[in-house]
Amino acid sequence: MRIVTLIENLSYKQNLVGEHGLSIYIETDKKKILFDAGQSGLFVNNAKYMGIDLSQVDDVVISHGHYDHTGGLYAFLKENKKAKIHIKESAFQNKYRGQEKYIGFPYNINLFEDRFNFITEITQIDDEIYIIPEIEIFNEEDTHFTNMKIKNRYTVKEDEFTDEQFILIKNSSEISIITGCSHRGITNIIETGKKESDLPINLIMGGFHFDKEEDEKIKKIINYFESINPKKIGFSHCSGIEAFSLFKERMKDKVFYNYTGNEIRI
């Protein structure tokens, strides 16, 4: 299985660009899958430069309804006429940072006609790839809802990210997890994944939303990661460079920063 980061906050490679957003391409023998669509259409240009034909993508999985994961969808659909977009209906809530800055889905959903597949249960999209749409909260401390709001005409409430979902890759010997921002907590995502299969963990990769979290909180989460002992941990997007440094100090070569253009195989 080939996993290529089409866009992320950081880019080291010439002719590739980064932005505050995330998009990951997954290719198996049978399927081509896009996980999230960045903030803009820049990931489409990166894909072209890397020789990835987005017109052949079979499935799109959207982790949650924020602009930096959905903003490139319209540009993608100009390239691709067949892929279904697997998303939870709650991703279209009016999402705000505080009560002033709108950070939700940036388009009129009517532009997408019949391309949406609204996920309500665990959905298999390839032999070893599953969309997990319900993330249980096992660890209340590892949630990232602060200043995140759902705002309607008369009400404002905390966004608990009921729209969040992740990809579980499962074969006969191990599992891997690909996540968008982990607002409901990466430890909670992992524990939810382990309920589906308690095999050893190969790769955990994506946004972990550790940016601006206190060191003591991060150290507790590192303790958890040490207890489950994954082979590889890929920091992306909203994970935070300080948290990356703390993880790297403790878990050494298991930890890597997943920049734009990075390719791994599992």
PERA-V621591 format. One record per residue. N is the residue number from 1. RES is the residue in three letters. SS is DSSP state (~ for helix, > for strand, _ for the rest). Layout:
BEGIN
<<N & RES & SS> <N & RES & SS>>
END
This chain:
BEGIN
<<1 & MET & _> <2 & ARG & >> <3 & ILE & >> <4 & VAL & >> <5 & THR & >> <6 & LEU & >> <7 & ILE & >> <8 & GLU & _> <9 & ASN & _> <10 & LEU & _> <11 & SER & >> <12 & TYR & _> <13 & LYS & _> <14 & GLN & _> <15 & ASN & _> <16 & LEU & _> <17 & VAL & _> <18 & GLY & _> <19 & GLU & _> <20 & HIS & _> <21 & GLY & _> <22 & LEU & _> <23 & SER & >> <24 & ILE & >> <25 & TYR & >> <26 & ILE & >> <27 & GLU & >> <28 & THR & _> <29 & ASP & _> <30 & LYS & _> <31 & LYS & _> <32 & LYS & >> <33 & ILE & >> <34 & LEU & >> <35 & PHE & >> <36 & ASP & _> <37 & ALA & _> <38 & GLY & _> <39 & GLN & _> <40 & SER & _> <41 & GLY & _> <42 & LEU & ~> <43 & PHE & ~> <44 & VAL & ~> <45 & ASN & ~> <46 & ASN & ~> <47 & ALA & ~> <48 & LYS & ~> <49 & TYR & ~> <50 & MET & _> <51 & GLY & _> <52 & ILE & _> <53 & ASP & _> <54 & LEU & ~> <55 & SER & ~> <56 & GLN & ~> <57 & VAL & _> <58 & ASP & _> <59 & ASP & >> <60 & VAL & >> <61 & VAL & >> <62 & ILE & _> <63 & SER & _> <64 & HIS & _> <65 & GLY & _> <66 & HIS & _> <67 & TYR & ~> <68 & ASP & ~> <69 & HIS & ~> <70 & THR & ~> <71 & GLY & _> <72 & GLY & _> <73 & LEU & ~> <74 & TYR & ~> <75 & ALA & ~> <76 & PHE & ~> <77 & LEU & ~> <78 & LYS & ~> <79 & GLU & ~> <80 & ASN & _> <81 & LYS & _> <82 & LYS & _> <83 & ALA & _> <84 & LYS & >> <85 & ILE & >> <86 & HIS & >> <87 & ILE & >> <88 & LYS & _> <89 & GLU & ~> <90 & SER & ~> <91 & ALA & ~> <92 & PHE & ~> <93 & GLN & _> <94 & ASN & _> <95 & LYS & >> <96 & TYR & >> <97 & ARG & >> <98 & GLY & _> <99 & GLN & _> <100 & GLU & _> <101 & LYS & >> <102 & TYR & >> <103 & ILE & _> <104 & GLY & _> <105 & PHE & _> <106 & PRO & _> <107 & TYR & _> <108 & ASN & _> <109 & ILE & ~> <110 & ASN & ~> <111 & LEU & ~> <112 & PHE & ~> <113 & GLU & _> <114 & ASP & _> <115 & ARG & _> <116 & PHE & >> <117 & ASN & >> <118 & PHE & >> <119 & ILE & _> <120 & THR & _> <121 & GLU & _> <122 & ILE & _> <123 & THR & >> <124 & GLN & >> <125 & ILE & >> <126 & ASP & >> <127 & ASP & _> <128 & GLU & _> <129 & ILE & >> <130 & TYR & >> <131 & ILE & >> <132 & ILE & >> <133 & PRO & _> <134 & GLU & _> <135 & ILE & _> <136 & GLU & _> <137 & ILE & _> <138 & PHE & _> <139 & ASN & _> <140 & GLU & _> <141 & GLU & _> <142 & ASP & _> <143 & THR & _> <144 & HIS & _> <145 & PHE & _> <146 & THR & _> <147 & ASN & _> <148 & MET & >> <149 & LYS & >> <150 & ILE & >> <151 & LYS & >> <152 & ASN & _> <153 & ARG & _> <154 & TYR & _> <155 & THR & _> <156 & VAL & >> <157 & LYS & >> <158 & GLU & >> <159 & ASP & _> <160 & GLU & _> <161 & PHE & _> <162 & THR & _> <163 & ASP & _> <164 & GLU & _> <165 & GLN & _> <166 & PHE & >> <167 & ILE & >> <168 & LEU & >> <169 & ILE & >> <170 & LYS & >> <171 & ASN & _> <172 & SER & _> <173 & SER & _> <174 & GLU & >> <175 & ILE & >> <176 & SER & >> <177 & ILE & >> <178 & ILE & >> <179 & THR & >> <180 & GLY & _> <181 & CYS & _> <182 & SER & _> <183 & HIS & _> <184 & ARG & _> <185 & GLY & _> <186 & ILE & ~> <187 & THR & ~> <188 & ASN & ~> <189 & ILE & ~> <190 & ILE & ~> <191 & GLU & ~> <192 & THR & ~> <193 & GLY & ~> <194 & LYS & ~> <195 & LYS & ~> <196 & GLU & ~> <197 & SER & _> <198 & ASP & _> <199 & LEU & _> <200 & PRO & >> <201 & ILE & >> <202 & ASN & >> <203 & LEU & >> <204 & ILE & >> <205 & MET & >> <206 & GLY & >> <207 & GLY & >> <208 & PHE & _> <209 & HIS & _> <210 & PHE & _> <211 & ASP & _> <212 & LYS & _> <213 & GLU & _> <214 & GLU & _> <215 & ASP & ~> <216 & GLU & ~> <217 & LYS & ~> <218 & ILE & ~> <219 & LYS & ~> <220 & LYS & ~> <221 & ILE & ~> <222 & ILE & ~> <223 & ASN & ~> <224 & TYR & ~> <225 & PHE & ~> <226 & GLU & ~> <227 & SER & ~> <228 & ILE & ~> <229 & ASN & _> <230 & PRO & _> <231 & LYS & _> <232 & LYS & >> <233 & ILE & >> <234 & GLY & >> <235 & PHE & >> <236 & SER & >> <237 & HIS & _> <238 & CYS & _> <239 & SER & _> <240 & GLY & _> <241 & ILE & ~> <242 & GLU & ~> <243 & ALA & ~> <244 & PHE & ~> <245 & SER & ~> <246 & LEU & ~> <247 & PHE & ~> <248 & LYS & ~> <249 & GLU & ~> <250 & ARG & ~> <251 & MET & ~> <252 & LYS & ~> <253 & ASP & ~> <254 & LYS & ~> <255 & VAL & >> <256 & PHE & >> <257 & TYR & >> <258 & ASN & _> <259 & TYR & _> <260 & THR & >> <261 & GLY & _> <262 & ASN & _> <263 & GLU & >> <264 & ILE & >> <265 & ARG & >> <266 & ILE & _>>
END
